[in-house]
Amino acid sequence: MYAYDELDRTLVNERVNEFRDQVARRLSGELTEDEFKSLRLMNGVYLQLHAYMLRIAIPYGTLSSAQLRALAHVARKYDRGYGHFTTRQNIQYNWIKLSDLPDAMAYLAKVGIHGMQTSGNCTRNITSDQWAGVVPGEVEDPRIWAEILRQYSTLHPEFSFLPRKFKFAITASDHDRAAIQIHDVGLRLYRNAQGEIGFRVLVGGGLGRTPFLGKVISEFVSQRDILSYVEAILRVYNQYGRRDNIYKARIKILVHELGIEKFKAEVEEEWQRIRDTALALDPAEVDDIRSRFTYPAYERLSDAPDELNKALQDPAFKAWQRNSVAPHKMPGYSIVTLSLKPVGAPPGDASAEQMDAIADLADQYSFGEIRVGHEQNLALPHVAKRDLPALWRALDKIGVATPNVNLITDIIACPGLDYCSLANTRSIPVAQELTRRFANLDTANLIGRLHINISGCINACGHHHVGHIGILGVEKNDAEFYQITIGGRADEKAALGHLIGPAVPYDQVCDVVEDIVEAYLALRANPDELFIDTVKRLGAEPFKERVYATR
């Protein structure tokens, strides 16, 4: 965990007081809604279909148990008893009253969390691998650098009013769990041939109306130079990004229109002017940030404890352990993913009672630490293997031990038309129905790893473009229709999905998914060939034929 200092606390408290005054002026009529809009957005407050929505940042997906309890308190006292975890490692409250927002924010400020820059045309919450710092094979904990980026970018005066929102993601693993290729800037921390640790930098990724995967702008930027290089990218974007057309305002459009070589030349020219300024990172400053991250006092434990071996005789525990428990860098420990995707429930939602219980379990089994992943699940990153059976039983009691992580019912979905004023269609009911249709665990295991992503509109908050099966809601003749793509992925082999044909109506979309799955089971080369690999081998045409043969 990172230990915030007095400067952080002062900044957050001052922002709460400032926003309290702004809300008071809005409620009194001194500010119109149009005048209030830019102020609330910079504090993570949206006006949705039915109410204001508050979005709270969880920097690089790391939470303490005290912070999770504070989130539970806000859900219970100011909302309707739950929160929604998003693909950007944030949590959203969908029913908060405007008059309650300052008090809710003040309560969260006590534990160092806030909504600053979770919306608006600025740099957003810095995201990372939810297993950062604990997964085997990392060259360094990427959260150190995510924290440096967070401090650098928070209320940055030059980049608070960019042409459009701007998102960073960072990883230090060969396997990309942070989806860096679909971000405005993606950073991969690695060791080069000379033994130096630095960054591979990608730029211009993003989904939405015009999806692009990020392009490599530099194969290696040193740790000393990473802030100045990022600043050069932002300066070029801030200068040349479109402000006359919201649909062409993202950096991905600028990179596409200029071409990566021209864009890189602009960045290099700007970088040479600023790389030796105060933006050059002093190793002592980096060490200071590094020293503020505390790590558990791990014990020397058996990697095959008797408690675990005995529990593996239980088929239910074995099924959960197989897909919810991942290797840890320390012998005798594991990373445990908590599924927020129970059958028939909205993906990513957690009740206040669940959050409180998870906080207690984190204290008991995970050194008080919780992680949030972009797949809309939670994780306990430091669980002793001997404790896995007891933890499983406790998680099962609160409904977060569904053994479906990375299976077909582990669905990513935006809130859709049930909440969002931008949406064309519903997302949540589609996800709920799909979890019911594929609820049988034997069937899900037969299918194997398959990611379904659902977005209620072209803004792609559900990352449908990179779902193995992507579902996009579109309006057609005042009715809800859905386009289906296949073959997308968000990992180190990132790819955009291929549209298989015309949009289908709401009452057919789940049938289409079933048809695609049945086609896969018939077409795969062997039981070990994953859906994504079958699509890559055969293309979309065989699936299209199956789906539209009788439609």
Protein Blocks (a to p, Z undefined) as FASTA:
>chain_A
ZZddfklmmmmmmmmmmmmmmmmmmmnomacfklmmmmmmmnopacdfkbccdddddeeh
iacfklmmmmmmmmmmmmnoiacddfkopacdfkbcfklmmmmmmmmmmnopafehkgcj
ddddddddfkgokaghiabdfklmmmmmmmmmgopaklmmcfbdcdddddfbfbdckopm
lcfbdcdddddfkopacddddehiaehjbdcddddfbfbdcfklmmmmmmmmmmmmmmmp
cfkbmklmpmklmmmmnopklmmmmmmmmmmmmmmmmklccfklmmmmmmmpccdddddd
dfbdfklmmmmmpmklmmmmmmmcccdfbghiacddddfbbghiaehiacfklmmmmmmm
mmmmngopacddfkopacdfbbcfklmmmmmmmmmmnopaccfehiaklccddebjmlpm
kbmbdfklmmmmmmmmmmpmklmmmnopadddddfbfnomnommmgfbacddddeehiac
ddddehiafbfkbccdddfbdcddfklmmmmmmmmmmmmmmmpmbfklcfklmmmmnomm
lmmmmmmmmZZ
